[in-house]
Amino acid sequence: MYSRNRQICPCCGKTLYLIPPTEELLPDRFGLSKNGVEFYLISDPRYIPYTISPRSRSYFNSEILTQDIKIRSDSLMYQGNSSLFGRFDQRLYKLIAVPKARKMLEHNLLMYPAMDVAVFFCRNCKAKLALNFYPASVFDSYAFPGVLALSVLFVIERKTPAVTLSFFSLFLFFILAVVFSCVFAKMFMSNFVVTDQSDALITPEAELNISRKELKRIFLHRSNIYETELDGEGYRLYLTEKRKTDLKLHICGIDGEQKRMLALIREKQKRGETVILPLKFEGKLVGNAEVLETYNPPESSDKER
């Protein structure tokens, strides 16, 4: 995962600069408080990557959008009644002030607890994006504080060393698993996906089918973005589907990149040439891939702006 200002948008393929929602970008989840602070309804924490579970897991109580409420400009709140062992009360309000969200993005707090509930967009193409794999979400679940509380309770009540050690080991496992996962995501995953207004995954149509025979497996993860070059022009390719012997890729772009790249590939193939694409992931060589098949892009993604 590239550092800030080097990340790539999975939609337009340009350098990614994240911005918070506006009323125009997130109309059904955007509000203005009585004291003039803009806010929006946040997403529900997600513990499973979008590429594994693409459906929306968010519930939005929009009542608060029409109510006269006052909130602070640094608010990130869950307001309303809830039950630890039952379902959330239907009056639970989950919101974040836009100035708070903007500050979180400015400090690049993408992999920190609570950031998975924030919503952000690409400044260039205005696509709604989300983190695909978010290891820190475990800290937002009841499991983490529950294990910690039980560990402390057992120490206070002087339970047997074996029981206490078991719970502390489980607590330590949580920490190490999150740290390892964050490092893995940082090194081997692009980690951005496109989502709709209700937080469901949008998987772009694939235009290329390539062989994965010569590619390094450690870099092959759905939603990863690869850089390649064909006849002197650079392209960004988004991995949409991974199979045993081949991969399906979407050509990122909103300015006719799909048309141009497909035309070049098909022209070479008509001449009997084998088209080989050198793939790089964030500056690291992944390998050379043979283009096996091409597909026509849908009309909506093929329009030049």
Contacts in CASP RR format, 6 or more apart in sequence:
PFRMAT RR
TARGET T0000
AUTHOR 0000-0000-0000
METHOD contacts of the structure
MODEL  1
MYSRNRQICPCCGKTLYLIPPTEELLPDRFGLSKNGVEFYLISDPRYIPY
TISPRSRSYFNSEILTQDIKIRSDSLMYQGNSSLFGRFDQRLYKLIAVPK
ARKMLEHNLLMYPAMDVAVFFCRNCKAKLALNFYPASVFDSYAFPGVLAL
SVLFVIERKTPAVTLSFFSLFLFFILAVVFSCVFAKMFMSNFVVTDQSDA
LITPEAELNISRKELKRIFLHRSNIYETELDGEGYRLYLTEKRKTDLKLH
ICGIDGEQKRMLALIREKQKRGETVILPLKFEGKLVGNAEVLETYNPPES
SDKER
1 7 0 8 1.000
1 185 0 8 1.000
1 186 0 8 1.000
1 187 0 8 1.000
1 189 0 8 1.000
1 190 0 8 1.000
1 191 0 8 1.000
1 282 0 8 1.000
2 8 0 8 1.000
2 190 0 8 1.000
2 282 0 8 1.000
3 108 0 8 1.000
4 108 0 8 1.000
5 15 0 8 1.000
5 17 0 8 1.000
6 15 0 8 1.000
6 282 0 8 1.000
7 15 0 8 1.000
7 16 0 8 1.000
7 190 0 8 1.000
7 192 0 8 1.000
8 14 0 8 1.000
8 15 0 8 1.000
8 16 0 8 1.000
8 190 0 8 1.000
8 192 0 8 1.000
8 225 0 8 1.000
8 236 0 8 1.000
8 252 0 8 1.000
9 15 0 8 1.000
9 16 0 8 1.000
9 122 0 8 1.000
9 124 0 8 1.000
9 125 0 8 1.000
9 127 0 8 1.000
9 129 0 8 1.000
9 192 0 8 1.000
9 252 0 8 1.000
10 127 0 8 1.000
10 129 0 8 1.000
10 190 0 8 1.000
10 192 0 8 1.000
10 193 0 8 1.000
10 194 0 8 1.000
10 204 0 8 1.000
10 223 0 8 1.000
10 225 0 8 1.000
10 238 0 8 1.000
10 252 0 8 1.000
11 122 0 8 1.000
11 125 0 8 1.000
11 127 0 8 1.000
11 129 0 8 1.000
11 194 0 8 1.000
11 204 0 8 1.000
11 252 0 8 1.000
11 253 0 8 1.000
11 254 0 8 1.000
12 122 0 8 1.000
12 124 0 8 1.000
12 125 0 8 1.000
12 127 0 8 1.000
12 252 0 8 1.000
12 253 0 8 1.000
12 254 0 8 1.000
12 255 0 8 1.000
13 225 0 8 1.000
13 236 0 8 1.000
13 252 0 8 1.000
13 253 0 8 1.000
13 257 0 8 1.000
14 122 0 8 1.000
14 124 0 8 1.000
14 125 0 8 1.000
14 253 0 8 1.000
15 124 0 8 1.000
16 122 0 8 1.000
16 123 0 8 1.000
16 124 0 8 1.000
16 129 0 8 1.000
16 192 0 8 1.000
17 122 0 8 1.000
17 123 0 8 1.000
17 124 0 8 1.000
18 105 0 8 1.000
18 120 0 8 1.000
18 121 0 8 1.000
18 122 0 8 1.000
18 123 0 8 1.000
18 129 0 8 1.000
19 102 0 8 1.000
19 105 0 8 1.000
19 120 0 8 1.000
19 121 0 8 1.000
19 122 0 8 1.000
19 123 0 8 1.000
20 98 0 8 1.000
20 101 0 8 1.000
20 102 0 8 1.000
20 105 0 8 1.000
20 118 0 8 1.000
20 119 0 8 1.000
20 120 0 8 1.000
20 121 0 8 1.000
21 29 0 8 1.000
21 30 0 8 1.000
21 40 0 8 1.000
21 98 0 8 1.000
21 101 0 8 1.000
21 119 0 8 1.000
21 120 0 8 1.000
21 121 0 8 1.000
22 30 0 8 1.000
23 30 0 8 1.000
23 31 0 8 1.000
23 38 0 8 1.000
25 121 0 8 1.000
25 126 0 8 1.000
25 128 0 8 1.000
26 40 0 8 1.000
26 119 0 8 1.000
26 128 0 8 1.000
26 197 0 8 1.000
28 60 0 8 1.000
28 62 0 8 1.000
28 197 0 8 1.000
29 40 0 8 1.000
29 41 0 8 1.000
29 60 0 8 1.000
29 62 0 8 1.000
29 65 0 8 1.000
29 119 0 8 1.000
29 197 0 8 1.000
30 38 0 8 1.000
30 39 0 8 1.000
30 40 0 8 1.000
30 65 0 8 1.000
31 38 0 8 1.000
31 39 0 8 1.000
31 40 0 8 1.000
31 65 0 8 1.000
32 38 0 8 1.000
32 39 0 8 1.000
33 39 0 8 1.000
33 69 0 8 1.000
33 70 0 8 1.000
33 71 0 8 1.000
33 97 0 8 1.000
34 68 0 8 1.000
34 69 0 8 1.000
34 70 0 8 1.000
35 70 0 8 1.000
35 71 0 8 1.000
37 71 0 8 1.000
37 72 0 8 1.000
37 73 0 8 1.000
37 75 0 8 1.000
37 97 0 8 1.000
37 98 0 8 1.000
37 99 0 8 1.000
38 97 0 8 1.000
38 98 0 8 1.000
38 99 0 8 1.000
39 71 0 8 1.000
39 75 0 8 1.000
39 95 0 8 1.000
39 96 0 8 1.000
39 97 0 8 1.000
39 98 0 8 1.000
40 95 0 8 1.000
40 96 0 8 1.000
40 98 0 8 1.000
40 101 0 8 1.000
40 119 0 8 1.000
41 60 0 8 1.000
41 61 0 8 1.000
41 62 0 8 1.000
41 64 0 8 1.000
41 65 0 8 1.000
41 93 0 8 1.000
41 94 0 8 1.000
41 95 0 8 1.000
42 76 0 8 1.000
42 94 0 8 1.000
42 95 0 8 1.000
42 96 0 8 1.000
42 117 0 8 1.000
42 118 0 8 1.000
42 119 0 8 1.000
43 58 0 8 1.000
43 116 0 8 1.000
43 117 0 8 1.000
43 118 0 8 1.000
43 119 0 8 1.000
43 130 0 8 1.000
43 199 0 8 1.000
44 57 0 8 1.000
44 58 0 8 1.000
44 59 0 8 1.000
44 94 0 8 1.000
44 117 0 8 1.000
44 199 0 8 1.000
45 116 0 8 1.000
45 117 0 8 1.000
45 137 0 8 1.000
45 140 0 8 1.000
45 141 0 8 1.000
46 53 0 8 1.000
46 57 0 8 1.000
46 116 0 8 1.000
46 134 0 8 1.000
46 137 0 8 1.000
46 199 0 8 1.000
47 137 0 8 1.000
47 138 0 8 1.000
47 141 0 8 1.000
49 132 0 8 1.000
49 133 0 8 1.000
49 134 0 8 1.000
50 130 0 8 1.000
50 132 0 8 1.000
50 193 0 8 1.000
50 195 0 8 1.000
50 201 0 8 1.000
50 223 0 8 1.000
51 132 0 8 1.000
51 193 0 8 1.000
51 201 0 8 1.000
51 221 0 8 1.000
51 222 0 8 1.000
51 223 0 8 1.000
54 200 0 8 1.000
54 201 0 8 1.000
54 203 0 8 1.000
55 200 0 8 1.000
55 201 0 8 1.000
56 196 0 8 1.000
56 198 0 8 1.000
56 199 0 8 1.000
56 200 0 8 1.000
57 199 0 8 1.000
58 198 0 8 1.000
58 199 0 8 1.000
59 88 0 8 1.000
60 94 0 8 1.000
60 198 0 8 1.000
61 90 0 8 1.000
61 91 0 8 1.000
61 92 0 8 1.000
61 93 0 8 1.000
61 94 0 8 1.000
63 91 0 8 1.000
63 93 0 8 1.000
64 79 0 8 1.000
64 93 0 8 1.000
64 95 0 8 1.000
71 77 0 8 1.000
71 95 0 8 1.000
71 97 0 8 1.000
72 97 0 8 1.000
73 97 0 8 1.000
73 99 0 8 1.000
73 100 0 8 1.000
74 97 0 8 1.000
74 99 0 8 1.000
74 100 0 8 1.000
74 103 0 8 1.000
75 95 0 8 1.000
75 96 0 8 1.000
75 97 0 8 1.000
75 100 0 8 1.000
76 96 0 8 1.000
76 97 0 8 1.000
76 100 0 8 1.000
76 114 0 8 1.000
76 117 0 8 1.000
77 93 0 8 1.000
77 94 0 8 1.000
77 95 0 8 1.000
77 96 0 8 1.000
78 92 0 8 1.000
78 93 0 8 1.000
78 94 0 8 1.000
79 92 0 8 1.000
79 93 0 8 1.000
79 94 0 8 1.000
79 95 0 8 1.000
80 89 0 8 1.000
80 91 0 8 1.000
80 92 0 8 1.000
80 93 0 8 1.000
81 89 0 8 1.000
81 91 0 8 1.000
81 92 0 8 1.000
82 88 0 8 1.000
82 89 0 8 1.000
82 92 0 8 1.000
83 89 0 8 1.000
84 142 0 8 1.000
94 117 0 8 1.000
96 117 0 8 1.000
96 118 0 8 1.000
101 118 0 8 1.000
101 119 0 8 1.000
101 120 0 8 1.000
104 115 0 8 1.000
104 118 0 8 1.000
105 118 0 8 1.000
105 120 0 8 1.000
109 115 0 8 1.000
110 131 0 8 1.000
111 131 0 8 1.000
111 134 0 8 1.000
111 135 0 8 1.000
111 136 0 8 1.000
111 182 0 8 1.000
111 185 0 8 1.000
111 186 0 8 1.000
112 136 0 8 1.000
113 136 0 8 1.000
113 137 0 8 1.000
113 139 0 8 1.000
113 140 0 8 1.000
114 140 0 8 1.000
115 131 0 8 1.000
115 134 0 8 1.000
115 136 0 8 1.000
116 130 0 8 1.000
116 131 0 8 1.000
116 134 0 8 1.000
116 136 0 8 1.000
116 137 0 8 1.000
116 140 0 8 1.000
117 140 0 8 1.000
119 128 0 8 1.000
119 130 0 8 1.000
120 128 0 8 1.000
120 129 0 8 1.000
121 127 0 8 1.000
121 128 0 8 1.000
121 129 0 8 1.000
122 129 0 8 1.000
125 254 0 8 1.000
127 194 0 8 1.000
128 194 0 8 1.000
128 195 0 8 1.000
128 196 0 8 1.000
128 197 0 8 1.000
129 192 0 8 1.000
129 193 0 8 1.000
129 194 0 8 1.000
129 195 0 8 1.000
130 192 0 8 1.000
130 193 0 8 1.000
130 195 0 8 1.000
130 199 0 8 1.000
131 191 0 8 1.000
131 192 0 8 1.000
131 193 0 8 1.000
132 189 0 8 1.000
132 191 0 8 1.000
132 192 0 8 1.000
132 193 0 8 1.000
132 222 0 8 1.000
132 223 0 8 1.000
133 181 0 8 1.000
133 185 0 8 1.000
133 189 0 8 1.000
133 191 0 8 1.000
135 177 0 8 1.000
135 178 0 8 1.000
135 181 0 8 1.000
135 182 0 8 1.000
135 185 0 8 1.000
136 178 0 8 1.000
136 182 0 8 1.000
138 144 0 8 1.000
138 174 0 8 1.000
138 177 0 8 1.000
138 178 0 8 1.000
139 178 0 8 1.000
143 174 0 8 1.000
144 174 0 8 1.000
147 167 0 8 1.000
147 170 0 8 1.000
147 171 0 8 1.000
147 174 0 8 1.000
148 171 0 8 1.000
150 167 0 8 1.000
151 164 0 8 1.000
151 167 0 8 1.000
151 168 0 8 1.000
151 170 0 8 1.000
151 171 0 8 1.000
154 163 0 8 1.000
154 164 0 8 1.000
154 167 0 8 1.000
155 164 0 8 1.000
185 191 0 8 1.000
188 218 0 8 1.000
188 219 0 8 1.000
188 221 0 8 1.000
188 281 0 8 1.000
189 221 0 8 1.000
189 223 0 8 1.000
189 224 0 8 1.000
190 221 0 8 1.000
190 223 0 8 1.000
190 224 0 8 1.000
190 225 0 8 1.000
190 281 0 8 1.000
190 282 0 8 1.000
191 223 0 8 1.000
192 223 0 8 1.000
192 225 0 8 1.000
193 201 0 8 1.000
193 202 0 8 1.000
193 223 0 8 1.000
194 201 0 8 1.000
194 202 0 8 1.000
194 204 0 8 1.000
195 201 0 8 1.000
195 202 0 8 1.000
196 202 0 8 1.000
203 240 0 8 1.000
204 238 0 8 1.000
204 240 0 8 1.000
204 250 0 8 1.000
204 301 0 8 1.000
205 240 0 8 1.000
205 250 0 8 1.000
205 295 0 8 1.000
205 297 0 8 1.000
205 298 0 8 1.000
205 301 0 8 1.000
206 240 0 8 1.000
206 241 0 8 1.000
206 248 0 8 1.000
206 249 0 8 1.000
206 250 0 8 1.000
206 295 0 8 1.000
207 249 0 8 1.000
207 250 0 8 1.000
207 251 0 8 1.000
207 258 0 8 1.000
207 261 0 8 1.000
207 262 0 8 1.000
207 294 0 8 1.000
207 295 0 8 1.000
207 296 0 8 1.000
207 297 0 8 1.000
208 237 0 8 1.000
208 248 0 8 1.000
208 249 0 8 1.000
208 250 0 8 1.000
208 251 0 8 1.000
208 265 0 8 1.000
208 291 0 8 1.000
208 293 0 8 1.000
208 294 0 8 1.000
208 295 0 8 1.000
209 246 0 8 1.000
209 247 0 8 1.000
209 248 0 8 1.000
209 249 0 8 1.000
209 291 0 8 1.000
209 292 0 8 1.000
209 293 0 8 1.000
209 294 0 8 1.000
209 295 0 8 1.000
210 246 0 8 1.000
210 247 0 8 1.000
210 249 0 8 1.000
210 277 0 8 1.000
210 289 0 8 1.000
210 290 0 8 1.000
210 291 0 8 1.000
210 292 0 8 1.000
211 245 0 8 1.000
211 246 0 8 1.000
211 247 0 8 1.000
211 289 0 8 1.000
211 290 0 8 1.000
211 292 0 8 1.000
212 220 0 8 1.000
212 242 0 8 1.000
212 243 0 8 1.000
212 245 0 8 1.000
212 246 0 8 1.000
212 247 0 8 1.000
212 289 0 8 1.000
213 245 0 8 1.000
213 290 0 8 1.000
214 287 0 8 1.000
214 288 0 8 1.000
214 289 0 8 1.000
215 247 0 8 1.000
215 279 0 8 1.000
215 286 0 8 1.000
215 287 0 8 1.000
215 289 0 8 1.000
216 285 0 8 1.000
216 286 0 8 1.000
216 287 0 8 1.000
219 226 0 8 1.000
219 281 0 8 1.000
219 284 0 8 1.000
219 286 0 8 1.000
220 239 0 8 1.000
220 242 0 8 1.000
220 247 0 8 1.000
220 286 0 8 1.000
221 239 0 8 1.000
221 242 0 8 1.000
222 239 0 8 1.000
222 240 0 8 1.000
222 241 0 8 1.000
222 242 0 8 1.000
223 238 0 8 1.000
223 239 0 8 1.000
224 238 0 8 1.000
224 239 0 8 1.000
224 281 0 8 1.000
225 236 0 8 1.000
225 237 0 8 1.000
225 238 0 8 1.000
225 239 0 8 1.000
225 252 0 8 1.000
225 281 0 8 1.000
226 236 0 8 1.000
226 237 0 8 1.000
226 239 0 8 1.000
226 249 0 8 1.000
226 279 0 8 1.000
226 280 0 8 1.000
226 281 0 8 1.000
226 286 0 8 1.000
227 234 0 8 1.000
227 235 0 8 1.000
227 236 0 8 1.000
227 237 0 8 1.000
227 279 0 8 1.000
227 280 0 8 1.000
227 281 0 8 1.000
227 283 0 8 1.000
228 234 0 8 1.000
228 235 0 8 1.000
228 237 0 8 1.000
228 277 0 8 1.000
228 278 0 8 1.000
228 279 0 8 1.000
228 280 0 8 1.000
229 235 0 8 1.000
229 278 0 8 1.000
230 261 0 8 1.000
230 264 0 8 1.000
230 265 0 8 1.000
230 275 0 8 1.000
230 277 0 8 1.000
231 264 0 8 1.000
233 260 0 8 1.000
233 261 0 8 1.000
233 264 0 8 1.000
235 251 0 8 1.000
235 252 0 8 1.000
235 257 0 8 1.000
235 261 0 8 1.000
236 251 0 8 1.000
236 252 0 8 1.000
236 253 0 8 1.000
237 249 0 8 1.000
237 250 0 8 1.000
237 251 0 8 1.000
237 252 0 8 1.000
237 277 0 8 1.000
237 279 0 8 1.000
238 249 0 8 1.000
238 250 0 8 1.000
238 251 0 8 1.000
238 252 0 8 1.000
239 247 0 8 1.000
239 248 0 8 1.000
239 249 0 8 1.000
240 248 0 8 1.000
240 249 0 8 1.000
240 250 0 8 1.000
241 247 0 8 1.000
241 248 0 8 1.000
242 248 0 8 1.000
246 292 0 8 1.000
247 289 0 8 1.000
251 257 0 8 1.000
251 258 0 8 1.000
251 261 0 8 1.000
251 262 0 8 1.000
251 297 0 8 1.000
253 301 0 8 1.000
254 301 0 8 1.000
254 305 0 8 1.000
255 304 0 8 1.000
255 305 0 8 1.000
256 302 0 8 1.000
256 303 0 8 1.000
256 304 0 8 1.000
258 297 0 8 1.000
258 301 0 8 1.000
258 302 0 8 1.000
259 297 0 8 1.000
259 302 0 8 1.000
259 304 0 8 1.000
262 294 0 8 1.000
262 296 0 8 1.000
262 297 0 8 1.000
265 275 0 8 1.000
265 291 0 8 1.000
265 294 0 8 1.000
266 294 0 8 1.000
268 275 0 8 1.000
269 275 0 8 1.000
269 291 0 8 1.000
274 290 0 8 1.000
275 290 0 8 1.000
275 291 0 8 1.000
276 288 0 8 1.000
276 289 0 8 1.000
276 290 0 8 1.000
276 291 0 8 1.000
277 288 0 8 1.000
277 289 0 8 1.000
277 290 0 8 1.000
277 291 0 8 1.000
278 285 0 8 1.000
278 287 0 8 1.000
278 288 0 8 1.000
279 285 0 8 1.000
279 286 0 8 1.000
279 287 0 8 1.000
279 288 0 8 1.000
279 289 0 8 1.000
280 286 0 8 1.000
END
